[in-house]
Amino acid sequence: MKNFVIAFTVILLIFTGSCKRQEIFQKTSDSSTPLTLKSGSLALKEAESLTVSTSGQHSPVVTPLPDASNGNISELYATAVNEWIQYTINITTAGTYNIQVMSSVYTHRGIGRLYLDGTAKGPDIDQYKGTEPNGYIITDMGDAVLSAGNHTFKFQVVGKNASSPAYSLSFDYIDLTPINEAESLTVTTSGQHSAVLTPVTGASNGYIRELYATAVNEWIQYTINIARAGNYNIKVMSSLYINRAIVRLYLDGAVKGPDIDQYKALPNGWAITDMGNAVLSAGNHTFKFHAISKNASSSNYFVSFDYIKLTFIISIPTLAATNPVTAITQTTATSGGNVTGGASVTARGVCWSTSPNPTIANSKTTNGTGTGTFTSSITGLTAGTLYYVRAYATNSGGTGYGTQVSFTTTSGLPTLAPTNTVTAITQTTATSGGNVTGGAGITARGVCWSTSPNPTIANPKTINGTGTGIFTSAITGLTTNTLYYVRAYATNSSGTAYGTQVSFTSGLYVNVMSTGATGNGVTDDTAAIQAAINQVAGTGGTVIVPNGTYMINAIQNGWQGLLLASNMTFSMSSGAVLKAFPNDRANYVIIEANNVSNVKIIGGTVQGERYNHTGTTGESGYGIGIDTGNNITIDGVTTKDCWGDGIFISGSPAANPSTNITVKNVVSDSNRRQGLSVVSADGVIIQNSTFKNTIGTLPEAGIDLEPDGNATLGVKNIQILNCQCFNNHGNQIDVYAGNTRQTAKPMSGIIIDNNTLTSQTSPNDGVRIRATDGVKVRNNNMVVSRYGFNLYLTTGNTITGNTIDIGVQAIVGDDGGNIISGNIIL
């Protein structure tokens, strides 16, 4: 389709007086509205019908295009600059012509320059268009005085758009519209005075006309031949002066437009008066201007004009009543219309909105072109909603609309987004949910589940409120190790709708005896217990370790014993002991939680082999190791006799600390290096636990918070609450960031609250804080043989409400900037 409007204008230049005409004659195009062919143009030349020649590299081509003005365009498949295509046009009547060029634009076009009889004329034309289908542009090349006879219109390639792959030039037509001079028209007067043709410098063709009327009812009349019947806008340019009359236009004998007062005090001037629109048939029409009175200040009744401008108006389409809406569902309906009039209708259909009087700026259909009836499918509607609909049709004159009709979509069943993935799976419970995205009057929503596919609300279900929106559902009453199917649902008066189906298996209980463990204190049970772990991995299930002593090879793959998986519980009975075989390695882990999440380690004893260790080097034999873990809980476990630490919490790689770690109700006893170490973590709670009798290799602390050489990752947001640390050979709690202050601040958010710290047999401290700021130490009870608090390179720490039974000194190393108050020193 051609996306332009052409305004076809005939200007009759009728000058009077000595002032210069101010309005410039223009033909206009508007790319926002569809093109209507200028079939009534006085001299429209179809490019494919003209005598044509080219520069020789390529021949001219005539290409059929259904929306071209005569069904064809003329093309030059140019591949380089300076190629050209030339059209020869014979002018039968010499005169001044306005030149407009209709170009076909497409993805491979170049930029063309017009040479009229060898001289460059008008602007360059960029015929590139970035997307299909073809389009059209109209370019006004200005006016030219053409003699009778042949004239050449050569279009030469001067370049191309940077996005165009080629240099082709394509043309639909060349439009030559004559501009009629006043002196060549038929002019009559009322007879008292003749029409005067006066030469004026600057006038079009050098002449103007006026009527030297001296009384009312004198008139001057112009006869204009209309080449194309249709609706025209009429504008009159009057010459204003001190001796002018008030004039009235009679168009073909009938009064038209407002009266025009042509009086103006010096200096003289000009006025354009819009006389309105008129439907004119092809042929002659009379424009008679009567002097009907004069301004009180005017000295006479002269009637003077510059020009009459007639602009062709393409009428917008007319439509019958919009069709009643039928076949209404929740989201669709059917309507249509009948285009009863309007030239070159380029689009038609219906438009709709939830507000009255919808336009094509709202949602719409496109149902062909031309006049006649059409049917439209309305889609994308919302259930239970009132809509307004109008048929429309568009041409280059604009868009016309039919009458408005309205309808309401059916409320219908609810609509749901996909059912939520099932999470938090245990042996008997799980979590899912959904999102009700549409539907009126939702009275219930939730999820339903079954051991058979496609569960319905006749199966077990949750009820999670009403209305649309997101909801979360707690699934309960499950059977262990069972496959379930789940669907979200929503119910309204139309029934129940379901979301997509998801499935999951409820958590397992796997007893390690069932996978071959013996618990006899002799047999290697590592593989049997690992098999049980592998069965429950990712299910939310539980590994059961009954009473007994289970020998573990803690140096598999060099340093690992049992490897836990995500989403599981490792539960040991109170009499269950995981005991490491003696080894000579510098490091090992009996139970390792490496890069896993949602894990619980419960009960029992994890025992190292420090007293039977066959090596002499290293210090990193751990009972339980957490490495880049998330949401890990150690509850009620005893770790003892390890070559290194009872519990070791770290992060790997360096950018990923362990997070959301809970250590509670544990006992860490007689380990060689630490009771518990935290070297890379963000978010650890240590509570209601005992750390005692650590001795063997430095630091020998009960709890050690110490970044492992990674200041950026660090140890952050650690809480030590309601714990006991006693008889550890090193410090009972060590908060150690090094012996020099670090800009990166590797330690932060540390709280030590309501703990009991006892160190009577070793000459070390209750709490040592080094190169760490902002530690809060509150409400702790200390019985120590050396210092209660040992501070070094610290500031901003808070030490309040503590009771300190000291051996040497309660607080040492405070160099200012710390808050120390309310402590009781015995």
BAZA-845172 format. One record per residue (C-alpha): x, y, z. Coordinates in steps of 0.2 Angstrom, whole numbers, padded with zeros to 4 digits, always signed. Layout:
<sites>
XYZ/...
</sites>
This chain:
<sites>
+0000+0000+0000/+0006+0018-0003/+0007+0028+0013/+0004+0045+0007/-0010+0058+0003/-0009+0069-0012/-0017+0086-0011/-0021+0091-0030/-0021+0110-0030/-0026+0122-0045/-0021+0140-0041/-0027+0154-0051/-0015+0169-0049/-0025+0185-0050/-0014+0199-0044/-0018+0217-0040/-0009+0232-0033/+0009+0233-0031/+0013+0222-0015/+0022+0205-0017/+0012+0189-0016/+0016+0180+0001/+0010+0162-0001/+0020+0149-0010/+0011+0136-0020/+0014+0119-0013/+0008+0101-0016/+0008+0091+0000/+0010+0073+0006/+0007+0065+0022/+0015+0048+0026/+0003+0045+0040/-0012+0041+0029/-0014+0029+0014/-0011+0036-0004/-0025+0039-0016/-0020+0039-0034/-0021+0056-0043/-0032+0050-0057/-0039+0067-0060/-0022+0075-0062/-0020+0086-0077/-0004+0078-0083/+0001+0062-0074/+0013+0052-0084/+0015+0033-0080/+0033+0029-0080/+0031+0012-0089/+0022+0020-0103/+0035+0034-0107/+0050+0033-0119/+0064+0027-0109/+0083+0025-0111/+0097+0020-0099/+0116+0023-0097/+0118+0006-0105/+0125-0005-0091/+0107-0012-0088/+0091-0011-0097/+0075-0004-0091/+0063-0016-0083/+0044-0015-0081/+0038-0024-0065/+0020-0028-0061/+0015-0022-0044/-0004-0023-0039/-0004-0007-0029/+0005+0004-0042/-0005+0017-0050/-0007+0008-0066/-0002-0009-0060/+0016-0007-0065/+0032+0002-0061/+0048+0006-0071/+0065+0000-0064/+0083+0001-0067/+0093-0013-0058/+0108-0001-0056/+0123-0008-0047/+0134+0007-0046/+0134+0026-0045/+0132+0037-0061/+0120+0024-0069/+0104+0032-0075/+0087+0030-0082/+0079+0044-0093/+0061+0047-0097/+0055+0058-0112/+0039+0068-0109/+0030+0078-0123/+0023+0095-0117/+0008+0100-0128/+0005+0117-0119/+0019+0128-0114/+0018+0134-0096/+0023+0133-0078/+0021+0116-0071/+0024+0109-0053/+0033+0092-0054/+0030+0078-0042/+0038+0061-0043/+0031+0045-0036/+0045+0033-0032/+0044+0014-0027/+0054+0011-0011/+0061-0006-0006/+0076-0014+0002/+0089-0013-0012/+0086+0005-0019/+0099+0019-0022/+0098+0038-0021/+0093+0046-0037/+0095+0064-0043/+0084+0072-0057/+0092+0081-0071/+0078+0090-0081/+0084+0094-0098/+0102+0092-0092/+0100+0103-0076/+0099+0096-0058/+0081+0099-0052/+0074+0097-0034/+0080+0086-0020/+0089+0070-0021/+0077+0055-0018/+0082+0041-0006/+0072+0026-0012/+0078+0014+0002/+0065+0006+0013/+0072-0006+0027/+0057-0018+0028/+0046-0027+0016/+0034-0025+0008/+0037-0011-0005/+0031+0006-0001/+0029+0023-0011/+0035+0041-0008/+0030+0057-0017/+0044+0070-0019/+0040+0088-0024/+0054+0093-0036/+0048+0111-0037/+0041+0121-0052/+0048+0123-0069/+0043+0133-0085/+0042+0121-0099/+0040+0125-0117/+0029+0115-0129/+0039+0099-0135/+0049+0085-0128/+0058+0086-0112/+0070+0074-0104/+0069+0068-0085/+0085+0059-0081/+0087+0051-0064/+0105+0047-0060/+0112+0036-0046/+0122+0047-0034/+0123+0035-0019/+0114+0024-0008/+0108+0022+0010/+0121+0014+0021/+0109+0000+0024/+0105-0004+0006/+0113-0018-0003/+0111-0011-0021/+0108+0005-0031/+0091+0001-0040/+0080+0015-0045/+0061+0013-0047/+0047+0025-0052/+0028+0024-0053/+0024+0040-0062/+0029+0058-0065/+0015+0071-0061/+0015+0088-0070/+0002+0100-0064/+0000+0116-0073/-0002+0132-0064/-0014+0143-0073/-0010+0162-0076/-0025+0174-0072/-0023+0183-0089/-0026+0167-0099/-0043+0164-0090/-0060+0170-0095/-0065+0185-0085/-0081+0195-0085/-0088+0210-0075/-0105+0218-0071/-0102+0231-0085/-0099+0247-0076/-0081+0245-0076/-0069+0233-0085/-0057+0221-0077/-0040+0228-0077/-0024+0218-0081/-0010+0228-0074/+0009+0224-0075/+0017+0222-0058/+0035+0218-0055/+0036+0202-0045/+0018+0196-0050/+0016+0178-0058/+0020+0180-0076/+0021+0199-0073/+0002+0204-0072/-0012+0206-0060/-0031+0210-0061/-0043+0220-0052/-0061+0228-0054/-0061+0247-0050/-0079+0246-0044/-0087+0262-0037/-0103+0256-0030/-0112+0241-0022/-0117+0226-0033/-0103+0228-0046/-0094+0211-0048/-0080+0202-0056/-0082+0184-0062/-0069+0171-0066/-0072+0155-0075/-0062+0140-0070/-0062+0123-0078/-0062+0108-0066/-0053+0093-0074/-0057+0081-0060/-0074+0080-0051/-0074+0079-0033/-0073+0089-0016/-0062+0104-0016/-0057+0117-0002/-0058+0135-0008/-0046+0148-0002/-0045+0166-0008/-0030+0177-0007/-0036+0195-0007/-0026+0211-0010/-0029+0224+0004/-0029+0242+0002/-0037+0259+0008/-0049+0259-0006/-0056+0241-0006/-0074+0235-0004/-0082+0221+0006/-0085+0207-0006/-0096+0191-0007/-0092+0175-0017/-0106+0167-0027/-0100+0150-0033/-0111+0145-0048/-0124+0158-0042/-0124+0152-0024/-0117+0162-0009/-0101+0153-0003/-0090+0156+0012/-0089+0172+0023/-0089+0190+0016/-0071+0197+0014/-0067+0215+0020/-0053+0220+0008/-0049+0236+0017/-0033+0239+0025/-0024+0255+0031/-0007+0259+0024/+0003+0250+0019/-0006+0237+0008/-0006+0219+0012/-0014+0202+0009/-0027+0190+0017/-0031+0172+0014/-0049+0168+0017/-0055+0150+0018/-0072+0149+0009/-0075+0131+0014/-0077+0115+0004/-0088+0112-0012/-0092+0097-0023/-0087+0102-0041/-0091+0092-0056/-0079+0091-0071/-0081+0106-0082/-0083+0125-0080/-0088+0134-0064/-0090+0153-0061/-0083+0162-0046/-0092+0179-0045/-0086+0192-0032/-0099+0205-0028/-0095+0222-0020/-0109+0222-0006/-0103+0236+0005/-0087+0244+0011/-0078+0247+0027/-0082+0264+0035/-0064+0270+0033/-0063+0264+0014/-0062+0277+0001/-0070+0266-0013/-0077+0249-0018/-0062+0242-0028/-0062+0222-0029/-0044+0215-0030/-0037+0197-0029/-0021+0188-0029/-0027+0170-0032/-0041+0157-0030/-0034+0141-0023/-0044+0124-0026/-0037+0109-0016/-0044+0092-0020/-0050+0083-0004/-0051+0064-0004/-0067+0060+0005/-0065+0048+0020/-0074+0031+0018/-0092+0029+0023/-0099+0014+0032/-0116+0006+0036/-0119+0001+0054/-0106-0010+0062/-0112-0028+0062/-0119-0035+0079/-0106-0045+0089/-0109-0064+0089/-0100-0080+0094/-0095-0072+0110/-0083-0082+0121/-0071-0077+0135/-0058-0071+0123/-0065-0070+0106/-0080-0063+0096/-0086-0059+0078/-0092-0043+0070/-0089-0034+0054/-0096-0020+0043/-0100-0014+0026/-0090+0000+0017/-0102+0009+0006/-0092+0023-0001/-0074+0031-0002/-0061+0030-0015/-0046+0018-0014/-0050+0010+0003/-0033+0003+0009/-0038-0005+0025/-0054-0010+0034/-0060-0020+0049/-0066-0017+0066/-0058-0009+0081/-0062-0011+0099/-0058-0005+0117/-0065-0006+0135/-0069+0013+0133/-0082+0020+0121/-0078+0026+0103/-0063+0015+0099/-0052+0020+0085/-0038+0012+0075/-0026+0017+0088/-0034+0004+0099/-0035-0015+0095/-0041-0019+0078/-0042-0031+0064/-0037-0029+0046/-0050-0037+0033/-0045-0032+0016/-0047-0017+0005/-0060-0008-0005/-0079-0006-0003/-0091-0020+0002/-0095-0031+0017/-0082-0040+0028/-0082-0051+0043/-0069-0048+0058/-0063-0060+0071/-0060-0051+0087/-0047-0060+0098/-0036-0057+0114/-0051-0052+0125/-0052-0053+0144/-0066-0064+0151/-0081-0055+0159/-0077-0038+0151/-0087-0025+0143/-0081-0020+0125/-0085-0007+0113/-0083-0010+0094/-0084+0000+0078/-0081-0004+0060/-0068+0007+0051/-0061+0010+0034/-0046+0020+0029/-0041+0029+0013/-0029+0044+0010/-0042+0056+0016/-0043+0048+0033/-0053+0035+0043/-0071+0033+0044/-0081+0023+0057/-0097+0014+0058/-0109+0015+0072/-0104+0009+0089/-0110-0008+0096/-0105-0016+0113/-0104-0033+0121/-0098-0042+0136/-0086-0057+0135/-0092-0073+0145/-0084-0075+0162/-0079-0093+0158/-0067-0104+0167/-0052-0096+0176/-0035-0096+0168/-0019-0101+0177/-0001-0099+0174/+0009-0115+0175/+0009-0124+0192/+0024-0120+0203/+0038-0132+0204/+0037-0143+0220/+0050-0138+0233/+0053-0142+0252/+0050-0160+0249/+0050-0171+0264/+0044-0189+0268/+0026-0182+0271/+0025-0164+0265/+0030-0153+0251/+0026-0135+0244/+0019-0129+0228/+0006-0116+0222/+0001-0106+0207/-0005-0090+0199/-0023-0087+0194/-0021-0075+0179/-0040-0072+0174/-0058-0077+0177/-0072-0068+0187/-0078-0073+0204/-0064-0085+0209/-0072-0094+0224/-0058-0106+0228/-0040-0109+0223/-0026-0121+0228/-0017-0137+0222/-0023-0155+0221/-0013-0170+0220/-0014-0189+0217/-0003-0204+0214/-0011-0205+0196/-0009-0192+0183/-0021-0177+0180/-0027-0175+0198/-0043-0165+0201/-0052-0157+0216/-0060-0174+0219/-0042-0179+0225/-0033-0172+0241/-0031-0153+0239/-0027-0137+0247/-0038-0121+0248/-0028-0105+0247/-0040-0091+0247/-0050-0083+0232/-0048-0071+0218/-0034-0070+0205/-0016-0069+0209/-0001-0079+0216/-0003-0092+0230/+0007-0104+0239/+0001-0122+0245/+0007-0133+0259/+0005-0151+0253/+0003-0163+0268/-0001-0182+0272/+0011-0189+0259/+0018-0207+0259/+0036-0209+0259/+0045-0213+0243/+0030-0211+0232/+0028-0202+0215/+0014-0189+0216/+0006-0178+0202/+0001-0160+0206/-0010-0147+0197/-0015-0129+0203/-0033-0126+0201/-0046-0112+0202/-0065-0112+0204/-0079-0100+0199/-0097-0101+0194/-0092-0108+0177/-0082-0123+0184/-0064-0127+0189/-0049-0125+0178/-0032-0132+0181/-0014-0127+0178/+0000-0138+0170/+0004-0154+0179/+0021-0156+0189/+0027-0172+0198/+0038-0176+0212/+0043-0190+0223/+0041-0189+0242/+0056-0190+0253/+0064-0207+0257/+0069-0216+0273/+0084-0227+0269/+0091-0236+0284/+0110-0239+0281/+0108-0257+0286/+0097-0260+0270/+0112-0255+0259/+0124-0266+0268/+0131-0257+0283/+0136-0267+0298/+0140-0255+0312/+0151-0268+0320/+0166-0257+0323/+0177-0268+0311/+0170-0268+0294/+0172-0253+0282/+0154-0246+0280/+0159-0231+0270/+0152-0238+0253/+0136-0245+0261/+0132-0228+0270/+0136-0218+0254/+0124-0229+0244/+0110-0224+0256/+0115-0206+0254/+0114-0208+0235/+0097-0215+0236/+0090-0200+0245/+0100-0187+0236/+0089-0173+0230/+0072-0180+0237/+0071-0172+0254/+0073-0190+0261/+0082-0196+0276/+0097-0208+0279/+0094-0217+0295/+0110-0223+0305/+0105-0234+0319/+0116-0237+0335/+0132-0245+0331/+0150-0241+0327/+0153-0238+0308/+0170-0238+0302/+0173-0224+0289/+0187-0223+0276/+0190-0204+0277/+0203-0203+0264/+0194-0209+0248/+0199-0198+0233/+0214-0192+0244/+0204-0184+0258/+0185-0187+0258/+0174-0199+0268/+0155-0198+0266/+0149-0185+0253/+0132-0178+0257/+0120-0172+0243/+0107-0158+0242/+0090-0159+0249/+0092-0173+0262/+0094-0177+0280/+0108-0187+0288/+0100-0194+0305/+0111-0204+0317/+0104-0212+0332/+0111-0206+0349/+0121-0222+0350/+0128-0221+0332/+0146-0218+0330/+0155-0214+0313/+0173-0218+0317/+0188-0215+0305/+0200-0228+0301/+0218-0223+0306/+0227-0214+0292/+0243-0204+0289/+0236-0190+0279/+0238-0171+0283/+0220-0168+0280/+0203-0178+0279/+0185-0176+0281/+0174-0189+0289/+0157-0181+0283/+0158-0168+0269/+0145-0156+0263/+0153-0149+0248/+0143-0136+0237/+0126-0143+0243/+0111-0135+0250/+0096-0139+0261/+0105-0152+0272/+0103-0158+0290/+0115-0168+0300/+0107-0174+0316/+0113-0184+0331/+0126-0197+0334/+0145-0195+0336/+0158-0192+0322/+0175-0198+0329/+0192-0195+0322/+0208-0205+0324/+0220-0192+0332/+0226-0205+0345/+0229-0218+0331/+0235-0206+0317/+0250-0214+0308/+0257-0198+0301/+0265-0183+0310/+0262-0168+0298/+0247-0157+0294/+0232-0151+0305/+0217-0153+0294/+0208-0169+0299/+0190-0164+0301/+0175-0172+0308/+0162-0162+0298/+0167-0151+0284/+0155-0138+0275/+0162-0131+0259/+0152-0118+0250/+0136-0125+0258/+0119-0116+0259/+0105-0119+0272/+0115-0132+0281/+0110-0137+0299/+0121-0148+0311/+0110-0152+0326/+0114-0163+0341/+0130-0170+0334/+0146-0174+0344/+0163-0172+0335/+0178-0179+0344/+0196-0184+0343/+0199-0176+0326/+0217-0174+0319/+0211-0156+0315/+0194-0147+0319/+0178-0155+0325/+0168-0144+0312/+0176-0134+0298/+0166-0121+0288/+0173-0114+0272/+0169-0108+0255/+0176-0113+0238/+0179-0105+0225/+0184-0089+0234/+0169-0080+0227/+0156-0091+0236/+0156-0092+0255/+0145-0104+0264/+0129-0096+0269/+0114-0099+0281/+0123-0112+0292/+0116-0117+0309/+0127-0127+0322/+0116-0131+0338/+0116-0143+0352/+0133-0150+0347/+0148-0156+0357/+0165-0154+0350/+0178-0163+0362/+0196-0167+0362/+0200-0161+0344/+0218-0157+0340/+0217-0140+0332/+0200-0132+0335/+0183-0136+0341/+0175-0126+0327/+0183-0115+0313/+0174-0103+0302/+0185-0097+0288/+0174-0092+0274/+0155-0089+0277/+0141-0076+0277/+0128-0080+0290/+0132-0093+0303/+0123-0096+0320/+0132-0106+0333/+0121-0109+0348/+0118-0120+0364/+0134-0130+0360/+0149-0135+0370/+0167-0134+0363/+0180-0141+0375/+0197-0149+0378/+0205-0143+0362/+0224-0147+0362/+0237-0152+0351/+0242-0139+0338/+0239-0121+0337/+0228-0111+0338/+0219-0124+0350/+0203-0113+0351/+0186-0118+0356/+0179-0108+0342/+0190-0099+0329/+0183-0086+0317/+0198-0083+0305/+0197-0078+0286/+0207-0091+0276/+0218-0079+0266/+0203-0071+0257/+0200-0054+0264/+0186-0050+0250/+0176-0066+0255/+0179-0065+0273/+0169-0071+0288/+0153-0061+0290/+0137-0061+0301/+0142-0074+0314/+0132-0076+0330/+0139-0086+0345/+0125-0088+0357/+0122-0098+0373/+0138-0109+0371/+0151-0116+0383/+0169-0115+0379/+0180-0123+0392/+0197-0131+0395/+0203-0127+0377/+0222-0125+0377/+0221-0109+0366/+0208-0095+0367/+0191-0100+0371/+0184-0089+0356/+0196-0082+0344/+0191-0068+0332/+0207-0066+0321/+0209-0056+0305/+0228-0056+0306/+0242-0046+0314/+0240-0031+0303/+0225-0020+0299/+0217-0024+0282/+0208-0011+0271/+0196-0025+0265/+0189-0028+0282/+0187-0047+0281/+0177-0049+0297/+0160-0040+0301/+0143-0043+0309/+0150-0054+0323/+0140-0056+0339/+0146-0065+0355/+0132-0066+0367/+0127-0075+0384/+0141-0088+0383/+0151-0096+0397/+0170-0096+0394/+0181-0105+0406/+0200-0107+0405/+0209-0111+0421/+0222-0123+0416/+0230-0114+0401/+0237-0097+0400/+0226-0090+0386/+0211-0078+0384/+0192-0079+0385/+0190-0069+0369/+0204-0063+0358/+0199-0050+0344/+0213-0045+0332/+0212-0033+0317/+0193-0034+0318/+0180-0020+0320/+0162-0019+0326/+0162-0035+0336/+0148-0035+0349/+0152-0045+0365/+0138-0045+0378/+0132-0054+0393/+0146-0067+0394/+0152-0076+0410/+0171-0079+0410/+0183-0088+0422/+0200-0086+0414/+0218-0089+0419/+0225-0074+0409/+0215-0060+0400/+0196-0059+0399/+0197-0049+0382/+0213-0047+0372/+0211-0033+0359/+0223-0028+0346/+0221-0016+0331/+0203-0015+0334/+0190-0001+0335/+0171+0001+0336/+0169-0015+0346/+0156-0016+0360/+0160-0025+0376/+0146-0023+0388/+0137-0033+0402/+0150-0046+0404/+0156-0054+0420/+0174-0058+0421/+0183-0068+0434/+0201-0064+0429/+0218-0072+0431/+0229-0058+0425/+0219-0043+0418/+0201-0041+0412/+0204-0031+0396/+0221-0028+0387/+0226-0019+0371/+0212-0007+0370/+0219+0008+0360/+0203+0018+0360/+0188+0018+0349/+0179+0003+0357/+0164+0004+0369/+0168-0005+0385/+0155-0002+0399/+0144-0011+0411/+0156-0026+0414/+0158-0034+0431/+0176-0039+0435/+0178-0050+0450/
</sites>
